Amino acid sequence: MKLFETIQVELGERSYPILIGNNLLAGTGPRLAQMRPKCRCAIVSDDNVFDAHGKTLTDSLDTASIQHTEIIVPPGEKSKSMATLERVLSDLLDAHLERGDLVIALGGGVIGDLAGFAAAITRRGMEFVQIPTSLLAQVDSSVGGKTGINAPQGKNLIGAFHQPILVIADTDTLKTLPEREFAAGYAEVTKYGLINDPEFFSFLEKNHQDIFSLGPTLQEAVARSCRAKAAIVAADEHEKGMRALLNLGHTFGHALEGATEYDSGRLIHGEGVAIGMALAFQFSNRQNLCSIDDVERVKRHLAACGLPTNPEQIPGKPLTPDALFNFIAQDKKVSKGKLTFILTKGIGKAYIANEVPPAEVLAFLNEALKE
């Protein structure tokens, strides 16, 4: 196994590398000093992540004589809010950081989205670096430049496309990740196989236990996921076409998150995606697009990895079809009142289904929530 792997996101002058491997965090300072001499940095992180990995990063910056300030926010999805964004923006300005300085996102998907959006709108655009410390962020949210916050009306409705200049995916940081968070991130890994790589899905079925044990196949799984996403982002940066395939399971998943009020005690993003992918396969089967065998195979693998596959597995007050449908109708993938879903004709055969009749979705939700 390579010590680390470099994958390039090809976007012309805005291309950037993704570094994947172990013990990468400690080398951040010298790497940034080489890329942006005399820069200063603001580290945006949450309490949990900074306690676990902050000193390694700050020591590295100190070694490279990079001045830095820290902006620490509470952990969890509720930090992707207007109130927290305002605080981060205020702290960035109070630190007198200039456009040529860097924002470093040290954390999971919430921190990456929040810090990236703050960087996008501070001084009309600051450069930023993604240092994802969760599996979900390493294989998905840190790559591709989607940044933003949630609104009461739905998830990720306020944001901007703003690419990082560097992604450092240190797999050693996953050692401190709670098992539930690791499993949630693994849902996004599974997604890449289900979209267009059935061989990768078979690889995951065979090796998921080693991956969950942080064995040799973990780096390969992360790298293959990043390579798949990098290729799609390079072809369709602003999601006007094939990039929408990356939303497999997300329309249902985002609705589940909204309906549970982003309460991480009940549901976290990757769990919503897992249920959402199961629902997407079930809905595709209802539309006579894929076989029931495909549905069961997907649900069986997700369940074997400790992930939920049914909305009824979400603790707390039962969700209603109408509540979920209201969030689906607010989704960013709605166009002129018509619903867009990522459906599938089988494992590795996802496609973009435009103009899905709303009545069919609501009928399916009524059916699915009774199971």
PEMOCOR-V499367 format. One record per residue. N is the residue number from 1. RES is the residue in one letter. PHI is phi in degrees with one decimal (none if undefined). Layout:
n = (N,N)
res = (RES,RES)
phi = (PHI,PHI)
This chain:
n = (1,2,3,4,5,6,7,8,9,10,11,12,13,14,15,16,17,18,19,20,21,22,23,24,25,26,27,28,29,30,31,32,33,34,35,36,37,38,39,40,41,42,43,44,45,46,47,48,49,50,51,52,53,54,55,56,57,58,59,60,61,62,63,64,65,66,67,68,69,70,71,72,73,74,75,76,77,78,79,80,81,82,83,84,85,86,87,88,89,90,91,92,93,94,95,96,97,98,99,100,101,102,103,104,105,106,107,108,109,110,111,112,113,114,115,116,117,118,119,120,121,122,123,124,125,126,127,128,129,130,131,132,133,134,135,136,137,138,139,140,141,142,143,144,145,146,147,148,149,150,151,152,153,154,155,156,157,158,159,160,161,162,163,164,165,166,167,168,169,170,171,172,173,174,175,176,177,178,179,180,181,182,183,184,185,186,187,188,189,190,191,192,193,194,195,196,197,198,199,200,201,202,203,204,205,206,207,208,209,210,211,212,213,214,215,216,217,218,219,220,221,222,223,224,225,226,227,228,229,230,231,232,233,234,235,236,237,238,239,240,241,242,243,244,245,246,247,248,249,250,251,252,253,254,255,256,257,258,259,260,261,262,263,264,265,266,267,268,269,270,271,272,273,274,275,276,277,278,279,280,281,282,283,284,285,286,287,288,289,290,291,292,293,294,295,296,297,298,299,300,301,302,303,304,305,306,307,308,309,310,311,312,313,314,315,316,317,318,319,320,321,322,323,324,325,326,327,328,329,330,331,332,333,334,335,336,337,338,339,340,341,342,343,344,345,346,347,348,349,350,351,352,353,354,355,356,357,358,359,360,361,362,363,364,365,366,367,368,369,370,371)
res = (M,K,L,F,E,T,I,Q,V,E,L,G,E,R,S,Y,P,I,L,I,G,N,N,L,L,A,G,T,G,P,R,L,A,Q,M,R,P,K,C,R,C,A,I,V,S,D,D,N,V,F,D,A,H,G,K,T,L,T,D,S,L,D,T,A,S,I,Q,H,T,E,I,I,V,P,P,G,E,K,S,K,S,M,A,T,L,E,R,V,L,S,D,L,L,D,A,H,L,E,R,G,D,L,V,I,A,L,G,G,G,V,I,G,D,L,A,G,F,A,A,A,I,T,R,R,G,M,E,F,V,Q,I,P,T,S,L,L,A,Q,V,D,S,S,V,G,G,K,T,G,I,N,A,P,Q,G,K,N,L,I,G,A,F,H,Q,P,I,L,V,I,A,D,T,D,T,L,K,T,L,P,E,R,E,F,A,A,G,Y,A,E,V,T,K,Y,G,L,I,N,D,P,E,F,F,S,F,L,E,K,N,H,Q,D,I,F,S,L,G,P,T,L,Q,E,A,V,A,R,S,C,R,A,K,A,A,I,V,A,A,D,E,H,E,K,G,M,R,A,L,L,N,L,G,H,T,F,G,H,A,L,E,G,A,T,E,Y,D,S,G,R,L,I,H,G,E,G,V,A,I,G,M,A,L,A,F,Q,F,S,N,R,Q,N,L,C,S,I,D,D,V,E,R,V,K,R,H,L,A,A,C,G,L,P,T,N,P,E,Q,I,P,G,K,P,L,T,P,D,A,L,F,N,F,I,A,Q,D,K,K,V,S,K,G,K,L,T,F,I,L,T,K,G,I,G,K,A,Y,I,A,N,E,V,P,P,A,E,V,L,A,F,L,N,E,A,L,K,E)
phi = (none,-65.1,-61.7,-154.2,-124.8,-114.5,-120.2,-98.4,-91.9,-88.0,-134.7,62.9,-66.4,-101.9,-63.3,-153.8,-92.3,-110.4,-99.8,-128.1,166.3,-101.4,57.4,-92.0,-60.4,-66.5,-99.1,-62.2,-56.7,-56.6,-65.5,-69.0,-62.3,-74.4,-73.8,-134.0,-56.4,66.2,-74.4,-111.9,-134.9,-116.9,-93.6,-103.8,-151.0,-113.5,-54.6,-66.5,-67.5,-66.0,-60.6,-82.1,-129.9,-61.3,-65.3,-59.5,-70.0,-66.5,-61.9,-66.0,-65.7,-61.9,-58.5,-91.6,58.7,-99.4,-67.4,-149.9,-129.6,-117.7,-122.8,-110.0,-118.9,-65.8,-72.4,110.1,-59.6,-68.3,-77.0,-83.5,-130.2,-62.3,-64.0,-69.1,-58.6,-59.6,-66.2,-62.8,-60.5,-61.6,-67.0,-62.7,-70.5,-62.9,-79.4,58.5,-72.6,-103.6,-59.6,-81.4,-86.3,-120.8,-102.2,-109.8,-93.9,-110.0,160.7,-87.6,-62.5,-61.8,-65.2,-60.4,-65.4,-67.1,-65.7,-64.5,-68.9,-59.7,-64.0,-63.6,-111.2,-82.4,51.8,60.1,125.8,-107.0,-75.8,-144.2,-120.7,-96.5,-121.2,-74.2,-113.5,-116.8,-61.8,-58.2,-68.1,-65.4,-99.0,-140.5,-70.8,-78.3,-110.9,115.5,82.6,-78.6,-131.6,158.5,-130.6,-89.9,-123.5,-56.8,-79.8,163.0,-84.5,59.5,-84.0,-122.1,177.1,-155.4,-83.5,-150.3,-76.9,-72.4,-98.7,-165.8,-122.3,-116.5,-102.5,-86.9,-67.5,-63.9,-66.0,-72.8,-65.0,-95.0,-78.2,-59.2,-56.7,-62.8,-69.0,-63.8,-60.9,-62.2,-66.2,-63.0,-58.3,-70.7,-62.5,-57.1,-52.4,-64.6,-68.3,-72.2,-69.8,-154.1,-138.3,-61.7,-66.0,-67.0,-62.4,-64.0,-57.9,-68.2,-58.3,-77.8,-115.3,-62.2,-66.4,-67.5,-63.3,-68.7,-87.4,60.2,-81.7,-59.6,-80.3,-61.3,-60.8,-63.7,-63.8,-64.7,-63.8,-65.9,-65.3,-64.5,-63.3,-65.0,-69.2,-58.6,-65.1,-69.3,-63.3,-62.3,-83.1,-154.1,-60.1,-101.7,57.2,-98.5,-155.2,-67.1,-60.4,-59.5,-59.3,-66.7,-90.1,-52.1,83.7,-81.4,-63.8,-65.6,-61.8,-63.5,-64.0,-63.1,-64.6,-63.6,-68.4,-97.0,58.8,53.9,-83.8,-67.2,-67.2,-94.9,-157.5,-113.9,-53.0,-62.5,-66.4,-62.2,-65.2,-60.4,-62.1,-62.0,-67.3,-60.8,-66.0,-62.7,-69.0,-63.7,-64.9,-62.9,-64.6,-61.7,-89.8,61.1,-99.5,-132.8,-83.0,-66.0,-63.2,-64.1,-58.5,-67.9,-64.4,-63.8,-64.1,-64.7,-68.7,-61.0,-64.7,-63.6,-97.7,79.8,-103.1,-74.0,-130.3,-138.9,-55.6,-70.5,-81.1,-76.4,-68.3,97.0,-60.3,-58.5,-85.2,-106.6,-56.5,-64.0,-63.7,-64.9,-64.4,-60.9,-72.6,-60.8,-67.8,-93.9,-62.0,-61.7,-88.4,-79.6,-132.9,52.8,81.7,-93.8,-91.8,-114.2,-125.5,-94.8,-108.8,-146.9,-100.6,147.1,-65.1,82.7,-131.7,-76.2,-151.4,-88.9,-105.0,-88.1,58.1,-72.2,-61.3,-55.8,-62.3,-69.8,-66.6,-64.9,-63.3,-64.6,-62.7,-60.5,-73.5,-67.1,-79.8,-95.4,-70.7)
